[in-house]
Amino acid sequence: MSEPIDIARRGLLFVLSSPSGAGKTTLSKALLAAEPDLSMSLSATTRAPRPGEVDGVDYDFLDMERFEAMRAAGKFLEWARVFNNCYGTPKAPVLAALQKGADILFDIDWQGAQQLRGQLAADTVTVFILPPSAATLRARLSQRAQDSAEVVAERMSAAAAEISHWAEYDYVIVNSDIQDSLMRLRAILAAERAKRNRLTGLSAFVRGLQSEL
């Protein structure tokens, strides 16, 4: 069996968005485990760490003053205020990764997805994750030990507004089964990696091929 041809390509930004509780975080972790060449974007946030979260691994936890200073200096590729907390993606590491051909996974909301696409449209692939039903969404939120009943009610009321942005995404997955949803995500990622406009080394490869004909 011959070795696969390695053609240089530009990386891509793989964005997953959903209302809270639709399974986005679970799918993100499963996708990262299944795709060793995909890495998670490290976001900065002003919210407090949840149990088990590690600064610099799950998020870069910042106070509001430092976050605002970075935002004012244009150091975020995208940022958003969600449930009274701020989230943002530092710009420099992402641009460097794209140039190296690295693929980055983003677990962000629709506001962040819009900003990301506004700056790097050709590099951005967006997927919206829907719950199979409102009842399932409520059950998932209620099972979270770290979220109070008040938080659950707030997020349920926000879900309709978030879901209204589904048509802005390249792909939509109804997450009724984690394994099926993971299979669909991997198929999307494989197809997007193979797109001609991302294969920066393709022209040189074709010229070389033609010279041998």
Residue pairs with C-beta under 8 A, 6 or more apart in sequence:
5 205
7 199
7 201
7 202
7 205
8 101
8 199
8 200
8 201
9 101
9 193
9 198
9 199
9 200
9 201
10 98
10 99
10 101
10 123
10 198
10 200
11 97
11 98
11 99
11 100
11 101
11 102
11 103
11 104
11 123
12 98
12 103
12 104
12 123
12 124
12 125
12 192
12 193
12 198
13 41
13 94
13 98
13 103
13 104
13 106
13 116
13 120
13 123
13 124
13 125
14 38
14 103
14 104
14 105
14 106
14 125
14 127
14 189
14 192
15 106
15 108
15 112
15 113
15 116
15 124
15 125
15 126
15 127
16 24
16 27
16 28
16 105
16 106
16 107
16 108
16 127
16 129
16 185
17 24
17 108
17 109
17 110
17 112
17 113
17 126
17 127
17 128
17 129
17 162
17 165
17 169
18 24
18 128
18 129
18 130
18 131
18 162
18 175
19 131
19 137
19 155
19 158
19 159
19 162
19 163
20 141
20 155
20 158
20 159
21 131
21 137
21 138
21 140
21 141
21 144
21 155
21 159
22 129
22 130
22 131
22 137
22 140
22 175
23 129
23 131
23 140
23 175
23 178
23 181
24 107
24 129
25 107
26 178
27 129
27 175
27 178
27 181
27 182
27 185
28 40
28 105
28 107
30 178
30 182
31 38
31 105
31 182
31 185
31 186
31 189
32 38
32 39
32 40
32 105
34 182
34 186
35 103
35 186
35 189
37 102
37 103
38 103
38 104
38 105
38 189
39 97
39 102
39 103
39 104
39 105
40 104
40 105
40 107
41 89
41 94
41 104
41 105
41 106
41 107
42 56
42 57
42 59
42 60
42 90
42 93
43 59
43 60
43 87
43 88
43 89
43 107
43 108
44 59
44 60
44 61
44 62
44 67
44 70
44 76
44 87
44 88
44 89
44 90
45 59
45 60
45 61
45 62
45 67
45 85
45 86
45 87
45 88
46 61
46 62
46 63
46 64
46 67
46 85
46 86
46 87
47 61
47 83
47 85
47 87
48 61
49 55
49 58
49 59
49 61
50 146
51 146
53 59
55 61
60 90
62 70
64 86
67 86
67 88
70 76
70 88
70 90
71 79
71 86
71 88
74 91
75 90
75 91
75 92
76 88
76 89
76 90
76 91
77 88
77 89
77 90
77 91
77 94
77 95
77 115
77 116
77 119
77 120
78 88
78 89
78 108
78 111
78 112
78 113
78 115
78 116
78 119
79 86
79 87
79 88
79 89
79 112
79 115
80 86
80 87
80 88
80 108
80 109
80 111
80 112
80 115
81 87
82 109
82 111
83 151
83 154
83 155
83 158
87 108
87 109
87 112
89 106
89 108
89 112
89 116
94 104
97 104
98 104
98 120
98 123
101 200
103 189
103 193
106 112
106 113
106 116
108 116
109 162
110 128
110 162
110 165
110 168
113 124
113 126
113 168
113 169
114 168
116 124
117 124
117 126
122 197
125 170
125 171
125 188
125 189
125 192
126 168
126 169
126 170
126 171
127 169
127 170
127 171
127 172
127 173
127 185
127 188
128 165
128 166
128 168
128 169
128 171
128 172
128 173
129 173
129 175
129 181
130 163
130 166
130 172
130 173
130 174
130 175
131 137
131 140
131 174
131 175
132 174
132 175
132 176
134 156
134 159
137 156
137 159
138 152
138 156
141 147
141 151
141 152
141 155
141 156
142 149
142 152
144 152
147 155
166 172
171 188
173 181
173 184
173 185
175 181
192 198
196 202
